[in-house]
Amino acid sequence: MDKDLYQHFILTRFNAYWPGKKTAPDRGIDEEWLSHRMKIFKKITIPSIESQSCDNFVWLVKCHHLTPQWARDELNKHSTIVPIYDDVPQSCKNFCLTRVPHTKIKEMEGIKTQHFKKYINKYLTSEFIITTRLDSDDGLSRTHVETIQDAFDKQAFTFIDFFNGASIKNNVFFKFCEEGDHPRPSNFVSLIEKSKNFRTVLYVAHPKAKPCTYLNNDIGWLECHHDKNIINGVNHKSNKSYSLGNEIKNIFPFIKEVSCPKLMM
């Protein structure tokens, strides 16, 4: 397939203002939180992008507009990162005044995409666009981008996800394998769509990403569990555990350089 037909953008909210998070919308500029997250970002997320088997993408990283200079300097050391420091609109801040009602979730997700869409429009020239969701404390497998692009077939609007992923907790890797007729999209899902009036993968919350095509191949992503990430959990009964063996190192080449448990737990 002609690669000129599409452009691929990876979207990461590093320490961005968090709409809807009433308790700590500005947690991304808290020194303790930011220092902890930067360590994980440098050990997991950045190496996973820099080790991709395909470099045909742009990585947009949304940051809080009050991000301190030391953190900006760290991000600027990596040519793969295109940082975005725009201030948040008042409409976004309004969501933090009260708990976000279910009826407003879609609107909130749309607000999250505003800055990304602004910067994507600076690069976008193709008929189609691929956007991939990546959190700032997680990583992608070495062939993630290449595999997603291989799935491109001029889809007008289709989410793409992996059946298989991995999680690391307490020095142990756990394999996730979605099963059944109705798997739930992961938080690493991608969206292929036409570039005219594009929405991006962040347009909806990832569990509601439909229609979704699942790729039944190798492990596609790495989710990191640590003491500042209380949302995610590991189901030890239903996931197969791995040691730091060659299989994991081949999928995530940077793992041999990471002391994940002591750093993140």
Secondary structure in CASP SS format (residue, H / E / C, confidence):
PFRMAT SS
TARGET T0000
AUTHOR 0000-0000-0000
METHOD secondary structure of the structure
MODEL  1
M C 1.00
D C 1.00
K H 1.00
D H 1.00
L H 1.00
Y E 1.00
Q E 1.00
H E 1.00
F E 1.00
I E 1.00
L E 1.00
T E 1.00
R E 1.00
F C 1.00
N C 1.00
A C 1.00
Y C 1.00
W C 1.00
P C 1.00
G C 1.00
K C 1.00
K C 1.00
T C 1.00
A C 1.00
P C 1.00
D C 1.00
R H 1.00
G H 1.00
I H 1.00
D C 1.00
E H 1.00
E H 1.00
W H 1.00
L H 1.00
S H 1.00
H H 1.00
R H 1.00
M H 1.00
K H 1.00
I H 1.00
F H 1.00
K H 1.00
K H 1.00
I H 1.00
T H 1.00
I H 1.00
P H 1.00
S H 1.00
I H 1.00
E H 1.00
S C 1.00
Q C 1.00
S C 1.00
C C 1.00
D C 1.00
N C 1.00
F C 1.00
V E 1.00
W E 1.00
L E 1.00
V E 1.00
K E 1.00
C C 1.00
H C 1.00
H C 1.00
L C 1.00
T C 1.00
P C 1.00
Q H 1.00
W H 1.00
A H 1.00
R H 1.00
D H 1.00
E H 1.00
L H 1.00
N H 1.00
K C 1.00
H C 1.00
S C 1.00
T C 1.00
I E 1.00
V E 1.00
P E 1.00
I E 1.00
Y C 1.00
D C 1.00
D C 1.00
V C 1.00
P C 1.00
Q H 1.00
S H 1.00
C H 1.00
K H 1.00
N H 1.00
F H 1.00
C H 1.00
L C 1.00
T C 1.00
R C 1.00
V C 1.00
P C 1.00
H H 1.00
T H 1.00
K H 1.00
I H 1.00
K H 1.00
E H 1.00
M H 1.00
E H 1.00
G H 1.00
I H 1.00
K H 1.00
T C 1.00
Q H 1.00
H H 1.00
F H 1.00
K H 1.00
K H 1.00
Y H 1.00
I H 1.00
N H 1.00
K H 1.00
Y H 1.00
L C 1.00
T C 1.00
S C 1.00
E C 1.00
F E 1.00
I E 1.00
I E 1.00
T E 1.00
T E 1.00
R E 1.00
L C 1.00
D C 1.00
S C 1.00
D C 1.00
D E 1.00
G E 1.00
L E 1.00
S C 1.00
R C 1.00
T C 1.00
H H 1.00
V H 1.00
E H 1.00
T H 1.00
I H 1.00
Q H 1.00
D H 1.00
A C 1.00
F C 1.00
D C 1.00
K C 1.00
Q C 1.00
A C 1.00
F E 1.00
T E 1.00
F E 1.00
I E 1.00
D E 1.00
F E 1.00
F C 1.00
N E 1.00
G E 1.00
A E 1.00
S E 1.00
I E 1.00
K E 1.00
N C 1.00
N C 1.00
V E 1.00
F E 1.00
F E 1.00
K E 1.00
F E 1.00
C E 1.00
E C 1.00
E C 1.00
G C 1.00
D C 1.00
H C 1.00
P C 1.00
R C 1.00
P C 1.00
S C 1.00
N C 1.00
F C 1.00
V C 1.00
S E 1.00
L E 1.00
I E 1.00
E E 1.00
K E 1.00
S C 1.00
K C 1.00
N C 1.00
F C 1.00
R C 1.00
T C 1.00
V H 1.00
L H 1.00
Y H 1.00
V C 1.00
A C 1.00
H H 1.00
P H 1.00
K H 1.00
A C 1.00
K C 1.00
P C 1.00
C E 1.00
T E 1.00
Y E 1.00
L E 1.00
N C 1.00
N C 1.00
D C 1.00
I C 1.00
G C 1.00
W E 1.00
L E 1.00
E E 1.00
C E 1.00
H C 1.00
H C 1.00
D C 1.00
K C 1.00
N C 1.00
I C 1.00
I C 1.00
N C 1.00
G C 1.00
V C 1.00
N C 1.00
H C 1.00
K C 1.00
S C 1.00
N C 1.00
K E 1.00
S E 1.00
Y E 1.00
S C 1.00
L C 1.00
G C 1.00
N H 1.00
E H 1.00
I H 1.00
K H 1.00
N H 1.00
I H 1.00
F C 1.00
P H 1.00
F H 1.00
I H 1.00
K H 1.00
E H 1.00
V C 1.00
S C 1.00
C H 1.00
P H 1.00
K H 1.00
L H 1.00
M H 1.00
M C 1.00
END
